[in-house]
């Protein structure tokens, strides 16, 4: 999972550099927008992988602890991060 998420981020960075070059070169706007969508796709892929990993391990561990404070802490983390989206 870690490798897949990291690969998605690296691909996103590569595309983002290309977007900057395209803007500097006055490339057709639609072509730039398509590259931006590719960047967002790579980041969304990494986000999905990381969220799944978090739920399978960190969140699951908090629930298995049977400690209400720990359960509340991880729930608040998820709400906080998705409230910013």
C-alpha positions in Angstrom: 0.0 0.0 0.0 2.7 2.4 1.0 4.5 1.9 -2.3 1.4 2.4 -4.3 0.4 5.6 -2.5 4.0 6.9 -2.9 4.0 6.1 -6.6 0.7 7.9 -7.1 2.1 11.0 -5.3 5.3 10.9 -7.4 3.3 10.7 -10.6 1.2 13.6 -9.5 4.3 15.6 -8.8 5.6 14.8 -12.2 2.4 15.9 -13.9 2.2 19.0 -11.8 5.7 20.1 -13.0 4.4 19.5 -16.5 1.4 21.7 -15.8 3.7 24.6 -14.7 5.7 24.2 -17.9 2.6 24.1 -20.0 1.3 27.3 -18.4 4.7 29.0 -19.0 4.6 27.9 -22.6 1.0 29.2 -23.2 -0.3 25.7 -24.0 -4.0 25.4 -24.9 -6.0 25.8 -21.7 -8.0 22.5 -22.2 -4.7 20.6 -22.4 -3.6 22.1 -19.2 -6.9 21.4 -17.5 -6.6 17.7 -18.5 -3.2 17.5 -16.9 -4.5 19.1 -13.8 -7.2 16.4 -13.7 -4.5 13.8 -14.0 -2.8 15.3 -11.0 -6.0 15.3 -9.0 -6.6 11.7 -10.0 -3.2 10.6 -8.7 -3.7 12.4 -5.4 -7.2 11.0 -5.0 -5.7 7.5 -5.6 -3.1 8.1 -2.9 -5.8 9.5 -0.6 -8.0 6.5 -1.0 -5.1 4.1 -0.4 -4.0 6.0 2.8 -7.6 6.2 4.1 -8.2 2.5 3.5 -4.9 1.7 5.4 -5.9 4.0 8.2 -9.3 2.4 8.6 -7.9 -1.1 8.4 -5.2 -0.5 11.0 -5.4 2.7 13.1 -9.2 2.9 13.3 -9.6 -0.8 13.7 -7.1 -0.8 16.5 -8.9 2.1 18.3 -12.2 0.2 18.1 -10.6 -3.0 19.4 -9.1 -1.1 22.3 -12.6 -0.7 23.7 -11.6 2.7 25.1 -14.3 5.3 24.4 -11.7 8.2 24.5 -9.6 6.4 21.8 -12.6 5.7 19.6 -13.7 9.4 19.9 -10.2 10.6 19.1 -10.0 8.7 15.8 -13.5 9.7 14.8 -12.7 13.3 15.4 -9.5 13.0 13.3 -11.6 11.6 10.4 -14.3 14.3 10.7 -11.6 17.0 10.9 -9.8 15.9 7.8 -12.9 15.5 5.7 -14.4 18.8 6.9 -11.5 20.5 5.2 -12.1 18.8 1.9 
